[in-house]
Amino acid sequence: MAAPSPRLAIRDRLRALLPSSSPSAADDEEPAGRRGLAMLLSVVVAVVMWFSFSMRETYPLTLRLPVEIVRTPSGRALSAPPPSVATVTVQGEGWTLLSLMRDLPSIRVVAETGTVDLGAALQESGLPAGVQLQSVQPLVVDLALDTRTQRRLPIRLRQRIDVVSPFDLLRPPILRPDSVTVTGAQSLLGELQDWPTDMFVAEGVDAPLVRRIALADTFGGLLSPSVREITVRLDVGEYTEGERMLDVEVDNLPPDVAGVRFSPARVQARFRVPLEGPAYNQAENTTAFRAVVDWFDIARVARDSMGGLVPVSPRWPPGLDLRDVTISPSRVEYFIRRPAQEEPAVAPED
């Protein structure tokens, strides 16, 4: 006996699932689940067929497409951003429009003059076959152009660095490179003093650190730096506390004053200094580490108040790495000696 054909087998299965068109007593006994499945299958088939036929129709579609200026006229650069998007209306078959929505094109503009036609630029960028362009808003754009030029600018590190005590930075962060050549409109470059980086964040630093950091794009692509990122190096060392007694000295003493004595005559300097290297011994022994009162402060105090206390400031050589230097006491009493006087004049008291 010959086996039933595959077509007949499928038909028999569908007939078993679908209810019979002629009512019978067996219909009342048909399971409700089978009737529900048949109805669901019918709805799905109907929806698929409706969607398939509908997508073959022609429809209008409005999109917002990004605008990209890929080239400006020779020797010219944008001084203000053009419209970032354009509203485009197209028409085409449903299936083609669905494919277009999944992969939106951009309007790539190659500007030969200061006025560009976005519709023509979109046609040159390429629309899928079967898609017709209906309208573009705005259609024509006048570009803000200026003379293209270059400037070399220092790089400014935007930073938030937290070093764990007792460590500290031995020197400011080192940038490589520390400057950048920026190309763009002369009117924009003329206002710049430096070029910033993205925020550099380093927390809990207790050892030397090297990291790459991107330059910030603060002009939305109108200016083009020669590099996009730099290397930042942090040199970190351990610091210790030190202290030293210093004689109070006076600077800028006028010729008609024999000298000034202070009470107390010696003050205590406290400071932080690198633990490694010669800095600690230099801070303890150098005569260039001084506690100074400026004569102009004495003259100001004598003129503006009845008090006799003047501030004491620490001074140390530029090459000596001292941090958090404090003087105690920070103010001292002064006694002026004039050439004709054998005894010093005492400053008036409160």
C-alpha positions in Angstrom: 0.0 0.0 0.0 1.4 3.4 -1.0 2.3 5.9 1.7 0.3 9.2 1.8 1.9 12.2 0.1 3.4 14.9 2.4 0.8 17.4 1.2 -2.1 15.1 2.3 -0.4 14.5 5.6 -0.2 18.3 6.3 -3.8 18.8 5.2 -5.0 16.1 7.6 -3.1 17.6 10.5 -4.6 21.1 9.8 -8.1 19.5 9.5 -7.6 17.8 12.8 -6.8 21.2 14.4 -9.5 23.3 12.8 -13.2 22.8 13.7 -15.5 21.2 11.2 -17.7 23.5 9.1 -20.7 21.1 9.6 -22.0 20.9 13.2 -22.2 17.5 14.8 -22.6 16.0 18.1 -18.8 15.5 18.3 -18.3 19.3 18.2 -19.7 19.7 21.6 -17.2 17.2 22.9 -14.2 18.9 21.1 -11.7 20.1 23.7 -11.7 23.9 24.3 -7.9 24.1 24.1 -7.9 22.8 20.5 -10.6 25.4 19.4 -8.5 28.2 21.1 -5.3 27.1 19.3 -7.1 27.1 16.0 -8.5 30.6 16.5 -5.0 31.9 17.5 -3.4 30.3 14.5 -6.0 31.9 12.2 -5.4 35.3 13.7 -1.6 35.0 13.4 -1.9 33.9 9.7 -4.2 36.8 9.0 -1.9 39.4 10.7 1.2 38.1 8.8 -0.7 38.2 5.5 -2.0 41.7 6.2 1.5 42.9 7.2 3.1 41.3 4.2 0.7 42.9 1.7 0.8 46.3 3.6 4.6 46.5 3.4 4.4 46.3 -0.4 2.5 49.6 -0.5 4.2 53.0 -0.9 4.3 55.3 2.1 5.8 58.7 3.1 8.2 58.8 6.0 9.7 61.8 7.9 13.1 61.3 9.5 15.6 63.5 11.4 19.1 62.8 9.9 22.4 64.0 11.3 24.3 66.6 9.3 28.1 66.2 9.0 30.4 68.8 7.4 33.2 66.6 6.0 35.1 69.4 4.1 35.1 73.2 4.0 36.3 75.5 1.2 40.1 75.7 0.9 41.7 77.9 3.6 38.5 78.3 5.5 37.1 76.8 8.7 33.8 76.8 10.5 33.6 79.5 13.2 30.1 78.4 14.4 28.3 75.0 14.3 25.9 74.3 11.4 22.5 72.6 12.0 23.2 69.3 13.6 20.1 67.6 12.1 17.8 68.1 9.2 14.1 67.0 8.8 13.8 64.8 5.8 10.7 63.4 4.2 11.0 60.4 1.8 8.7 58.0 0.0 9.1 54.4 -0.8 7.9 50.8 -0.3 7.3 49.7 3.2 10.0 47.1 3.3 12.5 49.6 1.9 11.6 52.2 4.5 11.8 49.7 7.3 15.4 48.9 6.2 16.2 52.6 6.0 15.0 53.2 9.6 17.2 50.4 10.9 20.3 52.1 9.4 19.8 55.8 9.2 22.2 57.6 6.8 23.9 60.9 7.6 23.9 64.0 5.3 27.6 64.3 4.5 28.4 67.8 3.2 31.4 68.6 1.0 31.3 72.4 0.9 32.8 74.1 -2.1 31.3 77.5 -1.0 29.7 79.0 2.1 26.3 77.9 1.0 25.3 74.2 0.8 22.2 72.4 -0.5 21.4 69.6 2.0 19.0 68.0 -0.5 21.8 67.6 -3.1 24.2 66.5 -0.4 21.8 63.8 0.8 21.3 62.5 -2.8 25.1 62.3 -3.1 25.4 60.6 0.2 23.1 57.9 -1.2 19.6 56.8 -0.4 18.5 53.1 -0.8 17.2 52.1 -4.2 13.4 52.8 -4.4 13.4 55.6 -1.9 12.5 59.0 -3.3 13.4 62.3 -1.5 10.4 64.5 -1.0 11.7 67.5 1.1 14.5 68.6 3.4 14.2 71.2 6.1 16.4 73.3 6.1 17.1 72.9 2.4 19.9 75.5 2.1 22.4 76.3 4.9 24.8 79.2 5.0 28.0 78.1 6.8 29.8 80.5 9.2 33.3 80.5 7.8 36.6 82.2 8.9 40.2 82.0 7.9 41.8 78.7 8.8 44.9 79.0 11.0 47.0 77.1 13.6 48.3 77.9 17.1 50.5 76.1 19.5 48.8 76.0 23.0 49.9 74.6 26.3 47.9 71.8 27.7 46.0 72.4 30.9 45.4 69.4 33.1 42.0 69.4 34.8 42.7 67.3 37.9 41.4 65.9 41.1 44.3 64.1 42.8 44.2 62.7 46.3 47.5 61.5 47.7 47.5 59.4 50.9 49.4 60.8 53.9 52.4 60.8 54.5 53.0 60.8 50.8 52.8 63.8 48.5 53.6 64.8 45.0 57.3 65.6 44.6 56.5 68.0 41.7 53.5 69.1 39.6 52.1 66.4 37.2 54.3 65.9 34.2 52.5 66.1 30.8 53.8 64.4 27.6 53.4 66.3 25.3 52.7 69.5 27.3 51.5 71.5 24.3 49.3 70.9 21.2 48.9 72.4 17.8 45.3 73.4 17.2 43.8 74.1 13.8 40.6 76.0 13.1 38.9 79.3 12.7 41.1 82.3 13.5 38.3 84.0 15.5 38.0 81.0 17.8 41.8 80.4 18.2 42.5 84.0 19.0 40.6 83.7 22.4 42.4 80.6 23.7 45.1 80.6 26.3 45.4 76.8 26.6 43.7 73.5 25.7 42.2 71.5 28.6 42.1 67.7 29.2 39.2 65.6 30.4 39.0 65.4 34.2 42.0 63.5 35.5 41.0 61.7 38.7 43.5 59.8 40.9 42.5 58.8 44.4 44.4 57.1 47.1 47.8 57.7 45.4 50.8 56.4 47.3 53.2 55.4 44.5 54.3 56.9 41.1 51.6 56.7 38.5 51.5 56.9 34.7 48.1 57.2 32.9 46.7 58.2 29.5 44.1 61.0 29.5 42.1 62.4 26.5 42.0 66.0 25.5 38.6 67.7 26.0 36.5 68.7 23.0 35.3 72.1 24.2 34.3 73.4 20.8 32.2 70.6 19.5 34.6 69.6 16.7 35.1 73.1 15.4 38.8 73.1 16.4 41.1 70.2 15.8 44.0 69.4 18.1 47.1 67.6 16.6 46.8 64.9 19.3 43.8 63.4 21.0 45.3 62.2 24.3 48.5 62.7 26.4 50.4 60.9 29.1 50.3 62.1 32.7 53.0 61.1 35.2 52.8 61.6 38.9 56.0 61.4 40.9 55.2 60.6 44.5 57.4 60.5 47.6 57.1 60.0 51.4 57.3 63.2 53.5 58.2 63.7 57.1 57.8 66.5 59.6 60.6 68.7 60.8 61.1 71.8 62.9 63.7 74.4 63.5 64.3 77.6 65.6 65.0 80.7 63.5 66.1 84.2 64.3 63.6 86.9 63.4 65.2 89.2 60.7 64.0 92.4 59.1 64.0 93.1 55.4 63.8 96.5 53.5 65.2 98.4 56.5 65.4 102.2 55.7 68.7 104.0 56.1 67.5 106.3 58.9 66.7 103.3 61.2 69.6 101.7 63.0 67.8 98.4 63.5 64.8 96.5 64.9 64.7 94.1 67.8 61.9 91.6 68.2 60.2 89.9 71.1 60.5 87.0 70.9 63.8 87.2 69.0 63.5 83.5 67.8 60.5 81.6 66.4 59.8 78.0 65.7 59.4 76.8 62.1 57.5 73.6 61.4 57.4 72.0 57.9 57.1 68.9 55.8 60.1 67.7 53.8 60.8 64.6 51.6 62.1 61.7 53.7 64.6 60.6 51.0 67.3 62.8 49.5 69.2 65.8 50.9 66.2 68.1 51.5 65.9 67.2 55.2 69.5 68.0 56.1 69.3 71.2 54.0 66.2 72.4 55.8 67.9 71.8 59.2 71.2 73.5 58.3 70.9 76.1 55.5 71.2 79.8 56.5 68.8 80.7 53.6 65.9 79.3 55.7 64.7 82.5 57.4 62.0 84.1 59.5 61.4 87.6 58.1 59.5 90.7 59.1 59.1 93.3 56.3 59.7 96.9 57.3 56.7 97.9 55.3 54.5 95.8 57.7 56.1 97.7 60.6 55.4 101.0 59.0 51.8 100.0 58.2 51.1 98.8 61.8 52.6 101.9 63.3 50.5 104.1 61.0 47.1 102.2 61.1 46.9 101.0 64.7 48.2 101.4 68.2 49.3 97.7 68.3 53.0 96.7 68.2 52.6 93.2 66.6 53.8 92.4 63.1 53.5 89.2 61.0 56.5 86.9 60.5 56.9 85.1 57.1 59.1 82.1 56.3 61.5 82.3 53.4 63.6 79.5 52.0 65.6 78.8 48.8 63.6 78.0 45.6 65.2 74.6 45.2 64.4 73.4 48.7 61.2 71.3 48.8 59.3 72.4 51.9 55.6 72.0 52.4 53.1 73.4 54.9 55.6 75.7 56.5 54.2 77.5 59.6 55.8 79.9 62.0 55.0 80.0 65.8 54.3 82.6 67.0 53.2 84.0 63.7 53.3 87.6 65.0 56.0 89.3 67.2 56.5 92.6 69.0 59.0 95.1 67.5 61.4 97.6 69.0 62.9 100.3 66.7 66.4 101.7 67.2 67.2 105.1 65.6 70.8 106.3 65.0 70.5 109.2 67.4 69.0 107.1 70.2 70.9 105.1 72.7 67.9 103.2 73.9 65.4 101.6 71.5 61.9 103.1 71.2 59.2 100.8 72.3 56.1 100.5 70.1 52.9 101.8 71.8 50.9 99.1 73.5 47.1 98.5 73.5 
